[in-house]
Amino acid sequence: MAATLASWIGAVAGTGGTTVLLPVLVYFLGVKDAIPVLTICNLTSNLSRSWFNRERIDLKVVAWFAAGGVPLVAIGAYFFTMATPTLLLRALGVFLLVVVGWRRLAPRAPRINSVRAFAPLGGVFGFLYGFTEGVGPLMAPFFLAYGMTKGVYIGTDALATFIVQATKLAIFGSMDVLLANIIVQGLVLAPFMVLGSWIGRHTVDRIAPTTFTAIIDVVLVASASSSLFG
């Protein structure tokens, strides 16, 4: 139910539903289990999106992003496994506030003319993906600044993210973070997220987008405050 609701809110607001689902999972599962569970959900989602847009994917961008992202996601995942739950909650609170600020400021990345620029970008976002989830809203301006059209952006971003997240899950598995109950929880939630997206697609035109944008920001700020001061 929580996954469907969070996915629905994300769908009607035009932002990544995983950013909204993350604090919900933290509330029910705790931060140590919430991150790998959400990673499994995102892995399935990104794999399907990259498949549906496979003919439009810019493989050079994916390769350079992965070159920077794969090594750094390992470092981020290592810090995740070593950090205490309290530290992770504080870091999550800061991250959620950054997402809200980023969405409100709507920054535009400088024009990216070289595909090699995606290597350092992959490193930065790879580290963030290793430590948390819901990084998509921060990544989007940089992919779009390369001049990608919607279909190219969706497929390329999905495949690049999939590679980074698959690496993260492999590291979690080697560190005994990816336990059987976490795998089951992630797989169980995946279809409910799809359901929420489907419902959102049929309701998004009936309510003002700004209303749901405001709702999401309130939810994220409240979750961030709970993580920072709870």
N, C-alpha and C positions, 0 to 999 in steps of 0.2 A: 504493500500500500504506500509506504513512504517513498519507495523507488519510483512508482508510477506518478505520485504527486510531484516529486522533485523534477522528474523528467518532463512532466507536463508544463511546469512553471518555466523550465529552461527553454522548452520548445516555443511557447507563446511569447517569450521575451526576446527571442533571437540570440541567446547566448548559450554557452555550453551547459547542458543540464548537469554535468558532473560537478561543476563548481557549486551548484546548489545541493546536490546529493551528498557531497563530501561531509559537511557538518551534520547532516542527518545520520549518516553512517557512524560518524564519530560518537554521536549521542547514544546510539543503540549498541555499537560494537566496541567502542574505545578506539583511540587513534592508531594503536599498533595493528589492529585487525582491519580497520576501515580502509587504510591506504592500499594494501594488497587486494582486498575485495573489489575496490573500485577500479584498480588496475586491470583486473580480469574483465570487468564489465566494459571498460574502455577498449581493451584489446580486441574484444569481439566486435564492438562498434566500428573501430577504425579499420579492421580487416574487411568488413563488409563494405564500407564506404570506398575503400581503395579498390576493391574488386569491381564495384559498380561503375567506377570512373577509371578503370585500368587503361583505357586507350588514351586518356588525357594526361596521365601522370608525367611529370618532368623528372626523369630518372637521374639526371645530373644533379638537380637540387636535392633529391633524396640521398644520393651518394655522399655529397658534401656535408649535408646535415647529419647523416649517420656517422660520418668520419669524426665529427666533433662531438656528437651526442653520445655515442656508445661508450667511449672511455669515461666521460664525465657522469653519465648516469650511474656507472659503477661506483664512483666516489659518493654521489648523492645517496645511493642505496645503502652504502656502507655506513654513512653518518646516520641514516634512518635507523638501522639496526642497532647502532651503538647508543643513540640518544635515549634519554629517559622519557616516559610518557608525558611528564610535565613540560619538558623542553619542547617536545613535539607539539603539544597543545599551544604553547606560546608562539612557536614558529608558524603554526597554522593560523592563529589569530592575526599575526602580522601579514601573512600572505593574503588572507581574505580582504583585509583592509586595502592592500595594494591593488587587488583586483577591482574593488569598488572605485578607488581613486582613478585607476586606469580607464575604467568604463566611463566615468564622469568627465574626465579630461579629454577622452577620445583622441589620444595623440596619433600623429602620423609619422611613421618611420621615414627617414630620408630615402630617396630613391636608391634602390640597390641595382647596380649595373653589372656586377660580377657574381657568378654563381659561387665563387670561392668564399664569398661573405657568409654563406650558410654554414661553413665549418665552425667559426667562432659562435655564431648564433646557436648552432646545434649544441655546442659545449655548454652555453649558458642555460638553455632550456633543458638539455639533458640532465644537468645537475638538479634543476628544479623538479623535473619529473622523477628523478631518483629519490627525492626527499618528500614529495607530495604529489597531488594530482590536480586536474582542473587548470592546467597551464594554458590551454587553448586560447582564451581571450587575450593573453599577453603576446602570443605568437602571431596572431592573425595579421597585424599591421605590417610585419616584416615580409611575410609571404606575398601579401598584396602589393607591397612596394616594389616587388620584382616584376610587376606587370602581369601577374597571372589573372586569367579570367576565372569565373566562379567554378566551373567544372574542373579546370586544371588545379585551382587552389584546393578544392575539396579533396581530390584524389591524391595530390602530392603531399599535402599536409597529413592526410590520414595514413599514407604509407610510411612517411618519415616518422610519425608519432608511433605507429605500430612497431617499427623496428626498435625504437628506443624503449618502448614499454615491454616488448618481448625480452629484451636484454635485462630489464629490471626484474621481470618475473623469474628469469633464469638465475639471477643473483639471489633473489629472495629464496628460491628453491635450494640453492647451495648453502644458504645460511639458516636453513630450517625455519624460515619465516612463513613459507607457503605451505601451511599444514592442510590436511585433507578437509577439515571443516571450513577453512577459508575458501578453498577451491569450490566446494559445494555452494557456499553462500554466494560467491561471485556468479556462478553459472545459473543459480536460481533467480538472481536479480535481473539478469540480462533481458529476458523476455518482458519483464514488467517495465523496464526502461523503454523498450520498443513500444509498448502499449501507451505509455505516457506521451511519447513523441507523436504517435498516431492521433491521440485525442487532442493534443495541442495543435496539430495541423488543421483540425476541423473547428477549432475555437478561436484561433489567433485573429481572425478577421472580425470577430464580434466584439472585441474589447480593445481599447486604445493601448498600443504598445507601450506608451509612456507609463501607463498605470502598472503594468507588469514589470517594467524596468525598475520602477520605484519599489515595488514589492520585493524584488530580488535584492536590491541594495539594502533594504531594511533587514531582510533575513540574514544577509551576509554580515552586516555590521553587528547585528545581535549575536550571531554565532561567533564573530571575532571577539566581541566583548566578553562573551562567556569563556572563550578559550584563554583570553589574556588575564581576566580578573576572577574567573570562576574557581 
